[in-house]
Amino acid sequence: MRGIDTSAAVLPFRKSDTNLPDAGRLITALRQIGYSLEQAVADLVDNSINADANTVVIRFLHDGNVIRAVAIVDDGHGMDEDSLRDAMRFGSREAASVGTLGKFGMGLKLASLSHAQTLNVYSNCGSVSNGRRWTLEGIRRGWVCERIRAGIVNELLVRRWGPIDLTAGGTLVVWEDLDKLPSHRRGLKYTLTNLETRLRLHLGLCFHRFLEEGSLRILIDQLLINRVGQGLQSEVGALNPFKYRVAGDPRYPKTMTAELSGIGPLELEAHIWPAKSEAREYKLGRRSSSRQGFYFYRNRRLIQAGGWNGLVHDETEPHSSLARVRVDLPVAYDEDFGINVQKSTVLVPPVFPEVLEARSSDGLTFETYRRHAVEIYRNAFASRSCSGMFPRNGFPKSVLEQLKLMYSKPGNSEGFTIRWAKLKAEEYFRLDRDSNRILLNQDYRRCNTDEVVKLLMAILLRADAGSDPKQARLRELKKFNEILAIVATE
C-alpha cells in the first residue's frame, strides 16, 4: 500500500506461526475438483508415457454385481523406492519435468482419489519392487503414506496383466473402495459398456498421435475377481479430429500466425471438415457442434478438444461446426498458457484475442477462415437439390453427362460411384459418405426389378404427390422423366 513498508511490518517467525491445512477437510475438497473417469485414467496414461511405456492395460475388476477395483498397468521403466515415494507426494517434482506430460505433480493422486478411497501403487524397477498406499484415513491422520509388504507386492507383480509382464519392469495402479465411479441404472453390464465407450472416445482422442505412430497401445478389459485367466481385451483406436479424406474447402488446411504481445508468434493450422460427414473422427461421440474451435496440444498430447476460448459469443453454434484449428503449444509458453488440473482446458492469456488478427502467408485472416467454414456449412444444408453430387458410373455415358449437367457445381466435379457389395441381409443399400459411394447389396442384384422400380418411384414422388410442386421441382421431374426413358430404351 502507498506509503507503508509492509516488509518492515512482519514480526519475527515463531514455530507457532506455522498454519498447516486440516488434512481431512483438504482432501475432501480436493476430491471434488471435478475429474471425470476418462480424465482421471488419461492422467495416469500420461505417467505411463513419461515412463516410456509401450502398452497400457485398463482393467475393471468386478464380482458379477458391482465393480470392485480398477487397475491401470503399464510396461514402463518402473520406480525404485525413492522414486515411488516422490511420485506419491502431492506436488511431486519429477512429474513436472520439461518435455513430459506432467504439469503439477498432482495427477496420480487427485485423479485416483477422485473416484476411490484407496490408491495402491506397485512398481518394479529392474530387480527392485515396492509398493505404497494412500487411504483417506491415512491422509486424515497426518498424510501417512503407507508402505506395502514385499510379499503382497510380489504376488501382484507376478500375475499376468494382459500382454504385460511386470516381472520385467512396470507399474500397477489399483483403485479400491470405489465410491464415485459412474454407474448405469440398468446394472453392471451397461455400466461396463458405458465406461468402455467413454474411455475409448477420450483416450483415442487425447493420445491419437501416439496411437497412430504405434509408440503406444491402450487395452481395456474386464475380469471377474478370482477368475483364472484373462478377460476379453479391446484395443483403443486413434481418433484423429483432423482425419478427413477431402477438406470441405480446397483452400484448407492453411497455417496462420498470430503475434501475441509479450509472448511471441503462435501458429494456427486452420481446417474445414467436409459437410455432412458421418466419420467418427468428426462426430466424436455425436457432439460435433461442441467440438468446433481450438485443439490445443502440448508435447503431442491433446489437451483441449474444441471451444473458442471466449473469442466467439456462441461456442456451439452449428454453422461453425466444420471449423477446427490445431495449435501445438510450445513448452516455452507454459507460463502464458495455463492448463486446468484435469488437463481438459487451456487457460489462455489476456492477449489471446489478438489471435483474431492472425494471417496466413497469402493474407487470409482468421475471421475470413471462420466465414468460409460457415459458408461451406450453410451451402451444404441449404437444399438437397443443390448438393453438387451426381453419379459417375453405372449408367450409359449420355445419362451420366445429363446428370452431371443437372447437379455438378463449381469446385465439385468428382461425383460419387455406385457399386455392388456384400451387405447385411436387411440392407438393400448403404451410403458411404466418406468415400462418396452408394453400395448396393449384391445378393439382390437379380431381384424383382419391377417391384424395386415401383418402390423407388413411390419414394421419389412421395412428397410431390400430395402438394403442388414449385417450378424448379417440376423442371427437375421433367428431366428425370427424360433420363429414365433413355435408360429404359437402351
Secondary structure, 3 states (H helix, E strand, C coil): CCCCCCHHHCCCCCHHHCCCCCHHHHHHHHCCCCCCHHHHHHHHHHHHHHCCCCEEEEEEEECCCCEEEEEEEECCCCCCHHHHHHHCCCCCCHHHCCCCCCCCCCHHHHHHHCCEEEEEEEEEECCEEEEEEEEHHHHHCCCCCEECCHHHHHHHHCCEECCEEHHHCEEEEEEEEECCCCCCCCCHHHHHHHHHHHHHHHHHHHCHHHHHHCCCEEEEEEEECCCCCCCCEEECCCCCCCCCCCCCCCCCCEEEEEEECCCEEEEEEEEECCCCCCCHHHHCCCCHHHHCEEEEEECCEEEEECECCCCCCCCCCHHHCCEEEEEEECHHHCCCCEECCCCCCEECCCCHHHHHHCEECCCCEHHHHHHHHHHHHHHHHHCHHHCCCCECCCCCHHHHHHHHHHHCECCECCCEEEEEECCCCCCCEEEEHHHCEEEEEHHHCCCCHHHHHHHHHHHHHHHHHCCCCCHHHHHHHHHHHHHHHHHHHC
